[in-house]
Amino acid sequence: MNFLLGSEFETSLRILILFEAAFEEPLNEEIIAMLDFMTIYSRDFEITDSNLHGENNYRFAEFTSRRELVKSAIKRLVLDGLINVLPTKNGFEYMLNQDGREFVSHLDSKYADTYYETAMQVFIKTRGMSQRALSELINKRIIASLQGG
């Protein structure tokens, strides 16, 4: 079962829950990756008291590789008909559709509930922040972690 951890499948499930927390707000690929990362490591962003994926010294190094997982997970979710693609002048945005909402409603685990609650807190904290501001926030945390902070 460990082959599911860190997989496209696991990332897809988190993205679906993230969209549920977004409450019909369309999100682009980069925003999805950043919000997912902040949700997983919410303690590092002073949102919660603990990180969903625990403490490890390489968590900020994961961000780059997680972007690729998010990209492939989004493709899978579109192909599976669980999210819709919305073309915009700035590229593509994605949004949970009715089939995706139905699927999410069947996710019943402590982790899914905790991820949802944490994602809601992340949305509250980041409301009104631009993509650039989110990126700068994450980059500051990465730099601080490299400097031992």
HELIX and SHEET records of a PDB file:
HELIX    1   1 ASN A    2  LEU A    4  5                                   3    
HELIX    2   2 GLU A    8  ALA A   22  1                                  15    
HELIX    3   3 GLU A   29  ILE A   40  1                                  12    
HELIX    4   4 SER A   42  PHE A   45  5                                   4    
HELIX    5   5 GLU A   62  LEU A   79  1                                  18    
HELIX    6   6 GLN A   98  SER A  105  1                                   8    
HELIX    7   7 LYS A  110  THR A  126  1                                  17    
HELIX    8   8 GLN A  131  LEU A  146  1                                  16    
SHEET    1   A 3 LEU A  27  ASN A  28  0                                        
SHEET    2   A 3 GLY A  91  LEU A  96 -1                                        
SHEET    3   A 3 ILE A  83  THR A  88 -1                                        
END                                                                             
